[in-house]
């Protein structure tokens, strides 16, 4: 006899790999492999490729319950101005502050970080409730600019900048800056703007340090077409507007959500948060 709930899931709902990807566990292809490897269950039974789930099903990935959210759920993106001294994990055994501590609570889902910034790096960090968007934005095939402002201690000449633009062999392969622009300062303590197209671990620091100079400050100032607004100070977050989210989807190469105006309550909440950010008395 076929279980009615299982038969219902096979006909209605969404494919499991799509639900898991949206929840931020990996790409759809990676989730297909996870299903094949027996890491996914539905209503206590091993899932198979082609299975679908609805909100009434009990979906588990590696033994952990996964909320089955609707594809129609509003796609949201936060911009966070990360300070130095915060980690990008959800929790820390050493008790250090994490980037999730100051984010607003999300009902029925979780915020997914678009890449990471290391403990001593500050600046622009994006979060979304959509795993597919996060994965696309992070994947090297998307070829998205990440721009950093870096303070260098040591002598930087034109030959060094040319080597960094041409390509330097690091432990994990060749890396390079697509652009380097002089900033403020002079002598052995100068600022530079530099751009990379990948999100490798500590890539910007390792590139500069390969040339025998020291990175004393590092801040990400741009991700694709997204900049930190001047009124969003360190330790503050702001939610992107629907148009900005749509543009970000196009940058990532995925279909943007249908255009819609903000609902009255959404507009009121957005305006209240903007006012809070611009308040001169608010400090972090």
C-alpha positions as CSV (number, residue, x, y, z in Angstrom):
1,X,0.0,0.0,0.0
2,X,1.3,3.5,-0.9
3,X,1.4,6.0,1.9
4,X,-1.0,8.8,1.0
5,X,1.2,11.5,2.4
6,X,4.1,10.3,0.3
7,X,2.0,10.1,-2.8
8,X,0.7,13.6,-2.2
9,X,4.3,14.9,-2.0
10,X,5.2,13.2,-5.3
11,X,2.5,15.1,-7.1
12,X,2.5,18.4,-5.4
13,X,5.1,20.6,-3.7
14,X,8.7,21.3,-4.9
15,X,11.6,19.1,-5.7
16,X,13.7,18.4,-2.6
17,X,17.0,19.6,-4.1
18,X,15.4,23.0,-4.8
19,X,14.0,23.4,-1.3
20,X,17.4,22.4,0.2
21,X,19.3,24.8,-2.1
22,X,16.9,27.6,-1.1
23,X,17.5,26.9,2.5
24,X,21.3,27.4,2.0
25,X,22.7,23.9,2.3
26,X,24.4,24.0,-1.2
27,X,23.7,24.2,-4.9
28,X,20.9,22.1,-6.5
29,X,23.5,19.7,-8.0
30,X,25.2,19.3,-4.6
31,X,21.8,18.5,-3.0
32,X,21.1,16.0,-5.7
33,X,24.3,14.2,-4.8
34,X,23.3,14.4,-1.1
35,X,19.9,12.7,-1.9
36,X,21.7,10.0,-3.9
37,X,24.1,9.5,-0.9
38,X,21.2,8.9,1.4
39,X,21.7,12.1,3.5
40,X,18.1,13.3,3.0
41,X,14.9,11.8,4.4
42,X,11.2,12.7,4.0
43,X,8.7,11.6,6.6
44,X,11.3,9.2,8.0
45,X,12.1,7.5,4.7
46,X,15.2,7.9,2.5
47,X,14.5,10.5,-0.3
48,X,15.0,9.7,-3.9
49,X,15.7,12.0,-6.9
50,X,12.4,13.3,-8.3
51,X,10.6,13.4,-4.9
52,X,8.8,16.5,-4.0
53,X,7.9,18.0,-0.6
54,X,5.2,20.4,0.7
55,X,5.0,22.3,4.0
56,X,3.2,19.3,5.6
57,X,6.2,17.0,5.1
58,X,9.0,16.4,7.6
59,X,12.2,17.0,5.6
60,X,15.6,16.2,7.2
61,X,19.1,16.8,5.9
62,X,21.9,15.0,7.7
63,X,19.5,14.2,10.5
64,X,18.5,17.9,11.0
65,X,15.0,19.2,10.4
66,X,14.6,21.6,7.5
67,X,11.7,24.0,7.2
68,X,9.9,23.6,3.9
69,X,9.3,27.2,2.8
70,X,7.3,28.3,-0.1
71,X,9.0,29.5,-3.3
72,X,6.7,32.5,-3.2
73,X,8.3,33.6,0.1
74,X,9.6,37.2,-0.3
75,X,13.3,37.2,-1.3
76,X,15.1,39.4,1.1
77,X,18.7,40.7,1.3
78,X,20.4,42.5,4.1
79,X,23.6,44.6,3.9
80,X,25.7,44.6,7.1
81,X,28.6,46.9,7.8
82,X,30.8,44.4,9.7
83,X,33.2,45.6,12.3
84,X,36.6,44.0,13.0
85,X,36.5,41.5,15.8
86,X,33.4,39.5,14.7
87,X,33.4,36.0,13.2
88,X,31.1,34.8,10.4
89,X,30.0,31.6,12.1
90,X,26.6,31.3,13.8
91,X,28.2,30.5,17.1
92,X,31.7,30.5,18.6
93,X,33.1,28.1,21.3
94,X,35.3,31.0,22.5
95,X,32.3,33.2,23.0
96,X,33.3,35.9,20.4
97,X,30.6,38.1,18.9
98,X,29.3,36.8,15.5
99,X,27.9,38.7,12.6
100,X,24.5,37.2,13.2
101,X,24.2,38.7,16.7
102,X,22.9,42.1,15.4
103,X,20.8,40.9,12.5
104,X,17.0,41.0,12.8
105,X,15.2,37.8,13.6
106,X,13.8,35.9,10.5
107,X,10.5,34.0,10.9
108,X,10.4,30.6,9.3
109,X,13.9,30.6,7.9
110,X,17.5,31.8,8.5
111,X,19.9,34.4,7.2
112,X,22.5,33.0,4.8
113,X,25.8,34.8,4.5
114,X,27.0,35.6,1.0
115,X,30.7,34.6,1.5
116,X,32.7,35.5,4.6
117,X,35.0,38.2,6.0
118,X,37.7,37.1,8.4
119,X,38.0,38.2,12.0
120,X,40.1,41.2,11.3
121,X,38.4,42.4,8.1
122,X,35.6,44.9,8.2
123,X,33.0,46.2,5.7
124,X,30.3,45.0,3.4
125,X,28.7,41.7,4.1
126,X,25.5,40.5,2.4
127,X,22.9,38.1,3.9
128,X,19.8,36.6,2.2
129,X,17.0,34.2,3.1
130,X,17.5,32.5,-0.3
131,X,20.2,29.9,-0.6
132,X,20.1,29.8,-4.4
133,X,20.9,33.5,-4.6
134,X,23.7,33.1,-2.0
135,X,25.3,30.3,-3.9
136,X,25.1,32.1,-7.3
137,X,26.6,35.2,-5.8
138,X,29.5,33.3,-4.3
139,X,30.2,30.9,-7.3
140,X,33.3,31.9,-9.3
141,X,31.3,31.5,-12.6
142,X,29.3,34.6,-11.6
143,X,32.5,36.7,-12.0
144,X,31.4,39.4,-9.5
145,X,33.7,42.2,-8.4
146,X,34.7,42.5,-4.7
147,X,36.4,45.8,-4.0
148,X,38.5,46.4,-0.9
149,X,40.2,49.3,0.7
150,X,43.5,48.2,2.2
151,X,46.2,50.0,4.2
152,X,49.7,48.7,3.3
153,X,52.8,49.0,5.4
154,X,55.9,48.7,3.2
155,X,57.1,50.1,-0.2
156,X,54.7,49.6,-3.1
157,X,56.0,50.4,-6.5
158,X,54.6,50.1,-10.1
159,X,56.4,46.8,-10.7
160,X,54.7,45.3,-7.6
161,X,51.3,46.5,-8.7
162,X,51.9,45.1,-12.2
163,X,52.8,41.7,-10.8
164,X,49.7,41.7,-8.6
165,X,47.5,42.5,-11.7
166,X,49.2,39.9,-13.9
167,X,48.9,37.1,-11.4
168,X,50.8,35.6,-8.4
169,X,51.0,31.9,-7.5
170,X,49.5,31.2,-4.1
171,X,49.1,27.9,-2.2
172,X,45.7,27.3,-3.9
173,X,46.6,28.5,-7.4
174,X,47.2,31.7,-9.3
175,X,45.4,34.8,-8.1
176,X,45.4,38.4,-9.1
177,X,43.8,41.8,-8.7
178,X,41.8,43.0,-11.7
179,X,42.4,46.6,-10.6
180,X,44.6,48.5,-8.1
181,X,44.0,52.3,-7.5
182,X,46.1,54.5,-5.2
183,X,44.2,55.9,-2.2
184,X,45.4,58.2,0.5
185,X,48.8,58.3,2.3
186,X,52.4,58.3,1.2
187,X,55.7,56.6,1.9
188,X,55.5,53.3,3.7
189,X,52.0,53.6,5.0
190,X,49.5,53.9,2.1
191,X,45.9,53.1,1.2
192,X,44.9,51.3,-2.0
193,X,41.6,50.2,-3.6
194,X,41.9,46.7,-5.1
195,X,39.4,44.4,-6.8
196,X,39.2,40.6,-6.9
197,X,36.8,38.4,-8.8
198,X,36.7,35.5,-6.5
199,X,36.1,34.9,-2.8
200,X,39.0,32.7,-1.8
201,X,40.0,32.5,1.9
202,X,42.1,35.6,2.9
203,X,42.9,36.2,-0.8
204,X,43.5,39.9,-0.6
205,X,45.8,39.6,2.4
206,X,47.7,36.7,0.8
207,X,48.2,38.6,-2.5
208,X,49.8,41.6,-0.8
209,X,51.8,39.6,1.7
210,X,53.3,37.5,-1.2
211,X,55.1,40.7,-2.2
212,X,56.7,41.2,1.3
213,X,54.4,44.0,2.5
214,X,52.0,44.0,5.5
215,X,48.3,44.5,5.5
216,X,47.4,46.6,8.5
217,X,43.7,47.4,7.7
218,X,41.3,45.8,5.3
219,X,37.7,46.8,4.5
220,X,35.3,45.5,1.8
221,X,33.6,48.5,0.3
222,X,31.7,47.0,-2.7
223,X,30.2,43.6,-3.8
224,X,29.1,43.8,-7.4
225,X,26.9,46.8,-7.8
226,X,26.2,47.1,-4.0
227,X,28.1,49.8,-2.0
228,X,27.9,50.6,1.8
229,X,25.5,53.6,2.1
230,X,27.2,56.5,3.9
231,X,24.7,56.5,6.7
232,X,25.1,52.8,7.6
233,X,27.8,52.9,10.2
234,X,30.0,50.0,11.5
235,X,27.8,47.4,13.2
236,X,24.6,48.5,11.5
237,X,22.5,46.7,8.8
238,X,20.0,47.8,6.2
239,X,17.6,45.9,4.1
240,X,17.8,46.3,0.3
241,X,14.8,47.6,-1.5
242,X,13.0,45.3,-4.0
243,X,14.6,47.0,-7.0
244,X,18.1,46.6,-5.5
245,X,17.3,42.9,-4.8
246,X,16.1,42.5,-8.5
247,X,19.4,44.1,-9.8
248,X,21.4,41.7,-7.5
249,X,19.5,38.7,-8.9
250,X,20.4,39.8,-12.5
251,X,24.0,40.2,-11.4
252,X,24.0,36.6,-10.1
253,X,22.3,35.4,-13.3
254,X,19.0,34.3,-11.8
255,X,15.5,35.4,-12.5
256,X,14.6,38.3,-10.3
257,X,11.3,38.3,-8.3
258,X,8.3,40.0,-9.8
259,X,8.4,43.7,-9.3
260,X,6.1,44.9,-6.5
261,X,5.7,48.0,-4.4
262,X,6.4,47.8,-0.6
263,X,3.3,47.0,1.4
264,X,2.3,49.7,3.9
265,X,3.7,47.9,6.9
266,X,6.9,47.1,5.0
267,X,7.3,50.8,4.1
268,X,6.7,51.9,7.6
269,X,9.2,49.4,9.0
270,X,11.8,50.5,6.4
271,X,11.3,54.2,7.2
272,X,11.6,53.5,10.9
273,X,14.8,51.7,10.5
274,X,16.2,54.4,8.2
275,X,15.4,57.0,10.8
276,X,17.1,54.9,13.5
277,X,20.2,54.5,11.3
278,X,20.4,58.3,10.7
279,X,19.9,59.1,14.4
280,X,23.0,60.9,15.6
281,X,22.7,59.4,19.0
282,X,22.9,55.8,17.8
283,X,26.4,54.3,18.2
284,X,27.8,50.8,18.1
